[in-house]
Amino acid sequence: MNNKQKKKYLMQYTELKQELTELELRYNELKETMIDPPIQKLSHTPIENSNPNTFKIVNQIVKQEDLEDKKKDVLEKFLKIENIINNIDDSLQRRIMKLRYLDNYKWENICVKINYSWIHTHRLHSIALSKIEIIWYTMVHFFIL
């Protein structure tokens, strides 16, 4: 995995965060619009007992389950990225990576926040990127991800 691929992977975090928020909203909206099945009066024939809303209810339940599955997938990717960054052993490098990839700061703002020059900030970032491959390999190899 080269540095460009690592950066691209880490940059997904912001999009995953947004996607998770949107899925959560859709899930809650769907939950709110669930149709309560009306109380049926029983009769002697099965056709007369069938509820016209049953299909709608089942359909909404399936949609909810699909959204839950998507949320789990997105959350898993989201947490993997956090986990990788949190496992960087140097606190300054970890902070740079969090500011850049988790908080979506621009390089100028990161330099000001950590009080380092542009060049030194990028040097630290480069070192942190090199550590990511080792962290990734270790996590995948030992099934931590």
N, CA and C atoms as an extended XYZ file, in Angstrom:
435
Properties=species:S:1:pos:R:3:atomname:S:1:resname:S:1:resid:I:1 pbc="F F F"
N         0.858       -1.175        0.000 N   MET     1
C         0.000        0.000        0.000 CA  MET     1
C         0.906        1.241        0.000 C   MET     1
N         0.765        2.075       -1.027 N   ASN     2
C         1.590        3.292       -1.084 CA  ASN     2
C         0.915        4.432       -0.310 C   ASN     2
N         1.643        5.542       -0.155 N   ASN     3
C         1.123        6.666        0.643 CA  ASN     3
C        -0.158        7.248        0.069 C   ASN     3
N        -0.265        7.276       -1.247 N   LYS     4
C        -1.479        7.810       -1.878 CA  LYS     4
C        -2.698        6.952       -1.500 C   LYS     4
N        -2.508        5.641       -1.526 N   GLN     5
C        -3.598        4.735       -1.156 CA  GLN     5
C        -3.950        4.872        0.329 C   GLN     5
N        -2.933        5.041        1.166 N   LYS     6
C        -3.175        5.208        2.605 CA  LYS     6
C        -3.984        6.479        2.859 C   LYS     6
N        -3.584        7.559        2.207 N   LYS     7
C        -4.297        8.836        2.379 CA  LYS     7
C        -5.741        8.710        1.908 C   LYS     7
N        -5.916        8.070        0.764 N   LYS     8
C        -7.272        7.888        0.222 CA  LYS     8
C        -8.130        7.078        1.195 C   LYS     8
N        -7.539        6.036        1.753 N   TYR     9
C        -8.256        5.202        2.716 CA  TYR     9
C        -8.643        6.029        3.946 C   TYR     9
N        -7.703        6.797        4.471 N   LEU    10
C        -7.965        7.599        5.665 CA  LEU    10
C        -8.961        8.719        5.391 C   LEU    10
N        -8.934        9.270        4.188 N   MET    11
C        -9.843       10.369        3.833 CA  MET    11
C       -11.300        9.909        3.760 C   MET    11
N       -11.536        8.616        3.713 N   GLN    12
C       -12.909        8.096        3.702 CA  GLN    12
C       -13.650        8.431        4.993 C   GLN    12
N       -12.907        8.673        6.040 N   TYR    13
C       -13.497        8.866        7.362 CA  TYR    13
C       -14.597        9.917        7.356 C   TYR    13
N       -14.314       11.064        6.753 N   THR    14
C       -15.293       12.150        6.728 CA  THR    14
C       -16.559       11.731        5.990 C   THR    14
N       -16.381       11.051        4.858 N   GLU    15
C       -17.544       10.580        4.093 CA  GLU    15
C       -18.317        9.509        4.865 C   GLU    15
N       -17.589        8.627        5.529 N   LEU    16
C       -18.244        7.578        6.321 CA  LEU    16
C       -19.038        8.195        7.477 C   LEU    16
N       -18.476        9.227        8.061 N   LYS    17
C       -19.148        9.923        9.156 CA  LYS    17
C       -20.471       10.520        8.664 C   LYS    17
N       -20.424       11.157        7.500 N   GLN    18
C       -21.619       11.744        6.904 CA  GLN    18
C       -22.635       10.660        6.530 C   GLN    18
N       -22.140        9.589        5.947 N   GLU    19
C       -23.027        8.492        5.553 CA  GLU    19
C       -23.700        7.869        6.767 C   GLU    19
N       -22.957        7.718        7.838 N   LEU    20
C       -23.513        7.169        9.068 CA  LEU    20
C       -24.618        8.062        9.612 C   LEU    20
N       -24.415        9.355        9.574 N   THR    21
C       -25.430       10.315       10.020 CA  THR    21
C       -26.685       10.214        9.162 C   THR    21
N       -26.493       10.135        7.839 N   GLU    22
C       -27.636       10.030        6.928 CA  GLU    22
C       -28.401        8.725        7.123 C   GLU    22
N       -27.689        7.628        7.301 N   LEU    23
C       -28.348        6.341        7.543 CA  LEU    23
C       -29.131        6.379        8.849 C   LEU    23
N       -28.564        7.003        9.837 N   GLU    24
C       -29.235        7.135       11.127 CA  GLU    24
C       -30.526        7.939       10.982 C   GLU    24
N       -30.477        9.024       10.220 N   LEU    25
C       -31.675        9.831        9.976 CA  LEU    25
C       -32.752        9.034        9.242 C   LEU    25
N       -32.334        8.345        8.178 N   ARG    26
C       -33.311        7.538        7.416 CA  ARG    26
C       -33.915        6.445        8.277 C   ARG    26
N       -33.077        5.828        9.095 N   TYR    27
C       -33.553        4.761        9.978 CA  TYR    27
C       -34.591        5.316       10.958 C   TYR    27
N       -34.293        6.456       11.550 N   ASN    28
C       -35.235        7.068       12.506 CA  ASN    28
C       -36.526        7.521       11.830 C   ASN    28
N       -36.411        8.063       10.626 N   GLU    29
C       -37.614        8.460        9.885 CA  GLU    29
C       -38.488        7.253        9.584 C   GLU    29
N       -37.860        6.181        9.174 N   LEU    30
C       -38.595        4.957        8.863 CA  LEU    30
C       -39.267        4.401       10.112 C   LEU    30
N       -38.577        4.469       11.214 N   LYS    31
C       -39.133        3.995       12.476 CA  LYS    31
C       -40.361        4.805       12.886 C   LYS    31
N       -40.283        6.107       12.661 N   GLU    32
C       -41.396        6.979       13.013 CA  GLU    32
C       -42.620        6.752       12.139 C   GLU    32
N       -42.400        6.340       10.910 N   THR    33
C       -43.525        6.165        9.993 CA  THR    33
C       -44.068        4.740        9.978 C   THR    33
N       -43.553        3.911       10.872 N   MET    34
C       -44.065        2.536       10.924 CA  MET    34
C       -45.570        2.570       11.130 C   MET    34
N       -46.244        1.744       10.395 N   ILE    35
C       -47.707        1.684       10.488 CA  ILE    35
C       -48.087        0.711       11.589 C   ILE    35
N       -48.910        1.181       12.500 N   ASP    36
C       -49.419        0.279       13.532 CA  ASP    36
C       -50.531       -0.557       12.908 C   ASP    36
N       -50.411       -1.866       13.021 N   PRO    37
C       -51.472       -2.687       12.428 CA  PRO    37
C       -52.793       -2.474       13.163 C   PRO    37
N       -53.858       -2.238       12.402 N   PRO    38
C       -55.160       -2.056       13.057 CA  PRO    38
C       -55.651       -3.375       13.654 C   PRO    38
N       -56.432       -3.245       14.653 N   ILE    39
C       -57.006       -4.432       15.282 CA  ILE    39
C       -58.033       -5.031       14.324 C   ILE    39
N       -57.869       -6.309       14.108 N   GLN    40
C       -58.778       -6.978       13.184 CA  GLN    40
C       -59.883       -7.691       13.956 C   GLN    40
N       -61.010       -7.755       13.315 N   LYS    41
C       -62.022       -8.618       13.899 CA  LYS    41
C       -61.945       -9.951       13.174 C   LYS    41
N       -62.008      -10.969       13.909 N   LEU    42
C       -61.856      -12.306       13.348 CA  LEU    42
C       -63.153      -12.765       12.684 C   LEU    42
N       -62.971      -13.455       11.591 N   SER    43
C       -64.125      -14.058       10.926 CA  SER    43
C       -63.791      -15.513       10.651 C   SER    43
N       -64.633      -16.164        9.959 N   HIS    44
C       -64.467      -17.601        9.737 CA  HIS    44
C       -63.580      -17.925        8.543 C   HIS    44
N       -63.366      -16.986        7.641 N   THR    45
C       -62.552      -17.300        6.462 CA  THR    45
C       -61.205      -16.582        6.544 C   THR    45
N       -60.119      -17.250        6.140 N   PRO    46
C       -58.783      -16.641        6.208 CA  PRO    46
C       -58.661      -15.377        5.363 C   PRO    46
N       -59.352      -15.316        4.239 N   ILE    47
C       -59.271      -14.158        3.358 CA  ILE    47
C       -59.819      -12.922        4.053 C   ILE    47
N       -60.875      -13.101        4.789 N   GLU    48
C       -61.469      -11.984        5.501 CA  GLU    48
C       -60.568      -11.515        6.646 C   GLU    48
N       -59.686      -12.403        7.138 N   ASN    49
C       -58.782      -12.051        8.238 CA  ASN    49
C       -57.505      -11.349        7.760 C   ASN    49
N       -57.219      -11.377        6.472 N   SER    50
C       -55.961      -10.799        5.990 CA  SER    50
C       -55.969       -9.278        6.153 C   SER    50
N       -54.837       -8.768        6.557 N   ASN    51
C       -54.689       -7.342        6.822 CA  ASN    51
C       -54.036       -6.678        5.606 C   ASN    51
N       -54.657       -5.668        5.034 N   PRO    52
C       -54.073       -5.019        3.857 CA  PRO    52
C       -52.765       -4.289        4.176 C   PRO    52
N       -52.540       -3.973        5.432 N   ASN    53
C       -51.324       -3.263        5.817 CA  ASN    53
C       -50.151       -4.193        6.102 C   ASN    53
N       -50.402       -5.493        6.093 N   THR    54
C       -49.343       -6.447        6.417 CA  THR    54
C       -48.152       -6.299        5.481 C   THR    54
N       -48.394       -6.158        4.196 N   PHE    55
C       -47.302       -6.011        3.224 CA  PHE    55
C       -46.489       -4.755        3.519 C   PHE    55
N       -47.173       -3.656        3.816 N   LYS    56
C       -46.486       -2.397        4.119 CA  LYS    56
C       -45.609       -2.543        5.364 C   LYS    56
N       -46.124       -3.212        6.354 N   ILE    57
C       -45.380       -3.401        7.601 CA  ILE    57
C       -44.143       -4.258        7.355 C   ILE    57
N       -44.332       -5.361        6.655 N   VAL    58
C       -43.205       -6.253        6.351 CA  VAL    58
C       -42.168       -5.509        5.517 C   VAL    58
N       -42.622       -4.746        4.549 N   ASN    59
C       -41.716       -3.975        3.697 CA  ASN    59
C       -40.889       -2.981        4.521 C   ASN    59
N       -41.530       -2.304        5.458 N   GLN    60
C       -40.816       -1.346        6.302 CA  GLN    60
C       -39.819       -2.049        7.224 C   GLN    60
N       -40.191       -3.199        7.723 N   ILE    61
C       -39.278       -3.958        8.582 CA  ILE    61
C       -38.043       -4.379        7.789 C   ILE    61
N       -38.245       -4.823        6.558 N   VAL    62
C       -37.122       -5.211        5.695 CA  VAL    62
C       -36.224       -4.003        5.422 C   VAL    62
N       -36.837       -2.855        5.153 N   LYS    63
C       -36.051       -1.637        4.922 CA  LYS    63
C       -35.236       -1.273        6.162 C   LYS    63
N       -35.843       -1.405        7.325 N   GLN    64
C       -35.136       -1.113        8.575 CA  GLN    64
C       -33.949       -2.050        8.758 C   GLN    64
N       -34.156       -3.324        8.474 N   GLU    65
C       -33.072       -4.299        8.614 CA  GLU    65
C       -31.942       -4.002        7.627 C   GLU    65
N       -32.296       -3.601        6.408 N   ASP    66
C       -31.277       -3.234        5.419 CA  ASP    66
C       -30.465       -2.036        5.889 C   ASP    66
N       -31.170       -1.039        6.427 N   LEU    67
C       -30.481        0.140        6.940 CA  LEU    67
C       -29.568       -0.212        8.119 C   LEU    67
N       -30.028       -1.116        8.972 N   GLU    68
C       -29.202       -1.553       10.097 CA  GLU    68
C       -27.929       -2.230        9.598 C   GLU    68
N       -28.051       -3.068        8.568 N   ASP    69
C       -26.888       -3.739        7.991 CA  ASP    69
C       -25.911       -2.735        7.389 C   ASP    69
N       -26.446       -1.761        6.663 N   LYS    70
C       -25.593       -0.727        6.074 CA  LYS    70
C       -24.892        0.082        7.160 C   LYS    70
N       -25.638        0.412        8.220 N   LYS    71
C       -25.054        1.154        9.337 CA  LYS    71
C       -23.900        0.373        9.964 C   LYS    71
N       -24.086       -0.928       10.125 N   LYS    72
C       -23.034       -1.770       10.707 CA  LYS    72
C       -21.790       -1.764        9.830 C   LYS    72
N       -21.981       -1.896        8.521 N   ASP    73
C       -20.845       -1.894        7.592 CA  ASP    73
C       -20.086       -0.572        7.640 C   ASP    73
N       -20.829        0.527        7.585 N   VAL    74
C       -20.209        1.850        7.599 CA  VAL    74
C       -19.503        2.079        8.938 C   VAL    74
N       -20.159        1.715       10.019 N   LEU    75
C       -19.569        1.895       11.344 CA  LEU    75
C       -18.288        1.079       11.493 C   LEU    75
N       -18.282       -0.109       10.948 N   GLU    76
C       -17.090       -0.958       11.012 CA  GLU    76
C       -15.905       -0.296       10.299 C   GLU    76
N       -16.140        0.231        9.095 N   LYS    77
C       -15.082        0.928        8.353 CA  LYS    77
C       -14.632        2.176        9.104 C   LYS    77
N       -15.590        2.901        9.610 N   PHE    78
C       -15.359        4.125       10.372 CA  PHE    78
C       -14.444        3.838       11.571 C   PHE    78
N       -14.773        2.796       12.325 N   LEU    79
C       -14.009        2.446       13.515 CA  LEU    79
C       -12.623        1.895       13.175 C   LEU    79
N       -12.493        1.226       12.028 N   LYS    80
C       -11.182        0.731       11.604 CA  LYS    80
C       -10.209        1.891       11.401 C   LYS    80
N       -10.687        2.932       10.753 N   ILE    81
C        -9.836        4.092       10.503 CA  ILE    81
C        -9.444        4.744       11.835 C   ILE    81
N       -10.404        4.926       12.725 N   GLU    82
C       -10.100        5.486       14.044 CA  GLU    82
C        -9.090        4.620       14.784 C   GLU    82
N        -9.298        3.330       14.727 N   ASN    83
C        -8.441        2.377       15.420 CA  ASN    83
C        -7.005        2.429       14.893 C   ASN    83
N        -6.862        2.509       13.590 N   ILE    84
C        -5.530        2.596       12.986 CA  ILE    84
C        -4.812        3.851       13.466 C   ILE    84
N        -5.503        4.978       13.408 N   ILE    85
C        -4.890        6.241       13.828 CA  ILE    85
C        -4.593        6.223       15.330 C   ILE    85
N        -5.490        5.686       16.113 N   ASN    86
C        -5.285        5.641       17.567 CA  ASN    86
C        -4.128        4.732       17.966 C   ASN    86
N        -3.709        3.843       17.084 N   ASN    87
C        -2.607        2.938       17.382 CA  ASN    87
C        -1.244        3.475       16.957 C   ASN    87
N        -1.184        4.700       16.456 N   ILE    88
C         0.107        5.322       16.156 CA  ILE    88
C         0.753        5.643       17.501 C   ILE    88
N         1.963        5.177       17.692 N   ASP    89
C         2.595        5.257       19.015 CA  ASP    89
C         3.047        6.657       19.432 C   ASP    89
N         3.370        7.513       18.509 N   ASP    90
C         3.831        8.866       18.833 CA  ASP    90
C         2.627        9.798       18.953 C   ASP    90
N         2.513       10.482       20.088 N   SER    91
C         1.320       11.303       20.336 CA  SER    91
C         1.198       12.482       19.370 C   SER    91
N         2.310       13.103       18.991 N   LEU    92
C         2.249       14.228       18.060 CA  LEU    92
C         1.835       13.758       16.667 C   LEU    92
N         2.395       12.655       16.224 N   GLN    93
C         2.017       12.105       14.923 CA  GLN    93
C         0.546       11.683       14.929 C   GLN    93
N         0.136       11.078       16.030 N   ARG    94
C        -1.268       10.669       16.152 CA  ARG    94
C        -2.174       11.892       16.101 C   ARG    94
N        -1.772       12.961       16.775 N   ARG    95
C        -2.563       14.199       16.779 CA  ARG    95
C        -2.668       14.785       15.374 C   ARG    95
N        -1.556       14.796       14.646 N   ILE    96
C        -1.565       15.297       13.262 CA  ILE    96
C        -2.540       14.478       12.420 C   ILE    96
N        -2.474       13.168       12.550 N   MET    97
C        -3.356       12.294       11.759 CA  MET    97
C        -4.826       12.506       12.137 C   MET    97
N        -5.090       12.697       13.419 N   LYS    98
C        -6.471       12.947       13.842 CA  LYS    98
C        -6.980       14.275       13.294 C   LYS    98
N        -6.134       15.296       13.409 N   LEU    99
C        -6.551       16.607       12.900 CA  LEU    99
C        -6.803       16.544       11.392 C   LEU    99
N        -5.948       15.857       10.675 N   ARG   100
C        -6.051       15.812        9.215 CA  ARG   100
C        -7.206       14.920        8.740 C   ARG   100
N        -7.267       13.720        9.268 N   TYR   101
C        -8.201       12.730        8.708 CA  TYR   101
C        -9.501       12.576        9.484 C   TYR   101
N        -9.476       12.757       10.786 N   LEU   102
C       -10.714       12.607       11.550 CA  LEU   102
C       -11.462       13.931       11.682 C   LEU   102
N       -10.703       15.010       11.867 N   ASP   103
C       -11.327       16.328       12.041 CA  ASP   103
C       -11.333       17.146       10.757 C   ASP   103
N       -10.670       16.642        9.717 N   ASN   104
C       -10.670       17.245        8.378 CA  ASN   104
C       -10.083       18.669        8.354 C   ASN   104
N        -9.034       18.891        9.137 N   TYR   105
C        -8.359       20.187        9.151 CA  TYR   105
C        -7.487       20.354        7.914 C   TYR   105
N        -7.309       21.589        7.493 N   LYS   106
C        -6.374       21.910        6.413 CA  LYS   106
C        -4.969       21.956        7.006 C   LYS   106
N        -3.977       21.763        6.131 N   TRP   107
C        -2.591       21.715        6.591 CA  TRP   107
C        -2.176       22.987        7.324 C   TRP   107
N        -2.612       24.134        6.838 N   GLU   108
C        -2.246       25.403        7.479 CA  GLU   108
C        -2.724       25.427        8.932 C   GLU   108
N        -3.936       24.971        9.137 N   ASN   109
C        -4.514       24.974       10.488 CA  ASN   109
C        -3.823       23.964       11.400 C   ASN   109
N        -3.431       22.839       10.824 N   ILE   110
C        -2.719       21.833       11.614 CA  ILE   110
C        -1.383       22.397       12.089 C   ILE   110
N        -0.657       23.044       11.181 N   CYS   111
C         0.641       23.645       11.529 CA  CYS   111
C         0.496       24.648       12.668 C   CYS   111
N        -0.541       25.465       12.593 N   VAL   112
C        -0.773       26.466       13.636 CA  VAL   112
C        -1.130       25.782       14.959 C   VAL   112
N        -2.009       24.774       14.882 N   LYS   113
C        -2.460       24.085       16.093 CA  LYS   113
C        -1.320       23.390       16.834 C   LYS   113
N        -0.418       22.747       16.081 N   ILE   114
C         0.672       22.017       16.742 CA  ILE   114
C         1.927       22.877       16.909 C   ILE   114
N         1.894       24.064       16.311 N   ASN   115
C         2.993       25.025       16.417 CA  ASN   115
C         4.305       24.487       15.811 C   ASN   115
N         4.181       23.901       14.634 N   TYR   116
C         5.339       23.416       13.881 CA  TYR   116
C         5.287       23.992       12.476 C   TYR   116
N         6.452       24.010       11.819 N   SER   117
C         6.497       24.512       10.441 CA  SER   117
C         5.780       23.545        9.510 C   SER   117
N         5.465       24.061        8.326 N   TRP   118
C         4.822       23.267        7.286 CA  TRP   118
C         5.662       22.026        6.957 C   TRP   118
N         6.948       22.232        6.758 N   ILE   119
C         7.842       21.132        6.367 CA  ILE   119
C         7.922       20.080        7.468 C   ILE   119
N         8.095       20.525        8.705 N   HIS   120
C         8.214       19.562        9.808 CA  HIS   120
C         6.889       18.816       10.034 C   HIS   120
N         5.785       19.508        9.886 N   THR   121
C         4.469       18.865       10.019 CA  THR   121
C         4.310       17.768        8.974 C   THR   121
N         4.709       18.069        7.739 N   HIS   122
C         4.613       17.055        6.671 CA  HIS   122
C         5.589       15.911        6.889 C   HIS   122
N         6.737       16.209        7.460 N   ARG   123
C         7.706       15.159        7.767 CA  ARG   123
C         7.109       14.203        8.807 C   ARG   123
N         6.502       14.750        9.841 N   LEU   124
C         5.862       13.933       10.876 CA  LEU   124
C         4.688       13.130       10.300 C   LEU   124
N         3.959       13.762        9.417 N   HIS   125
C         2.839       13.086        8.748 CA  HIS   125
C         3.344       11.900        7.931 C   HIS   125
N         4.440       12.106        7.225 N   SER   126
C         5.028       11.044        6.411 CA  SER   126
C         5.481        9.862        7.272 C   SER   126
N         6.063       10.164        8.415 N   ILE   127
C         6.487        9.105        9.341 CA  ILE   127
C         5.270        8.336        9.843 C   ILE   127
N         4.217        9.079       10.180 N   ALA   128
C         2.978        8.442       10.654 CA  ALA   128
C         2.373        7.555        9.572 C   ALA   128
N         2.416        8.027        8.326 N   LEU   129
C         1.902        7.209        7.219 CA  LEU   129
C         2.675        5.907        7.093 C   LEU   129
N         3.974        5.968        7.286 N   SER   130
C         4.779        4.744        7.182 CA  SER   130
C         4.415        3.759        8.294 C   SER   130
N         4.008        4.270        9.436 N   LYS   131
C         3.612        3.406       10.554 CA  LYS   131
C         2.263        2.741       10.309 C   LYS   131
N         1.437        3.380        9.509 N   ILE   132
C         0.088        2.863        9.270 CA  ILE   132
C         0.118        1.473        8.634 C   ILE   132
N         1.036        1.266        7.724 N   GLU   133
C         1.119       -0.037        7.075 CA  GLU   133
C         1.451       -1.130        8.088 C   GLU   133
N         2.338       -0.822        9.008 N   ILE   134
C         2.702       -1.789       10.045 CA  ILE   134
C         1.509       -2.046       10.962 C   ILE   134
N         0.835       -0.972       11.342 N   ILE   135
C        -0.354       -1.105       12.198 CA  ILE   135
C        -1.423       -1.917       11.482 C   ILE   135
N        -1.670       -1.591       10.210 N   TRP   136
C        -2.665       -2.301        9.402 CA  TRP   136
C        -2.337       -3.779        9.341 C   TRP   136
N        -1.086       -4.076        9.017 N   TYR   137
C        -0.658       -5.469        8.894 CA  TYR   137
C        -0.847       -6.209       10.212 C   TYR   137
N        -0.444       -5.575       11.309 N   THR   138
C        -0.568       -6.189       12.631 CA  THR   138
C        -2.031       -6.442       12.975 C   THR   138
N        -2.884       -5.456       12.704 N   MET   139
C        -4.301       -5.596       13.048 CA  MET   139
C        -4.973       -6.663       12.217 C   MET   139
N        -4.686       -6.688       10.929 N   VAL   140
C        -5.293       -7.670       10.037 CA  VAL   140
C        -4.763       -9.061       10.373 C   VAL   140
N        -3.470       -9.123       10.630 N   HIS   141
C        -2.838      -10.409       10.916 CA  HIS   141
C        -3.366      -11.046       12.208 C   HIS   141
N        -3.691      -10.208       13.179 N   PHE   142
C        -4.152      -10.719       14.455 CA  PHE   142
C        -5.662      -10.542       14.645 C   PHE   142
N        -6.361      -10.262       13.546 N   PHE   143
C        -7.828      -10.182       13.524 CA  PHE   143
C        -8.394       -9.163       14.496 C   PHE   143
N        -7.668       -8.068       14.704 N   ILE   144
C        -8.181       -7.010       15.573 CA  ILE   144
C        -9.181       -6.152       14.810 C   ILE   144
N        -9.018       -6.015       13.513 N   LEU   145
C        -9.910       -5.154       12.722 CA  LEU   145
C       -11.283       -5.707       12.655 C   LEU   145
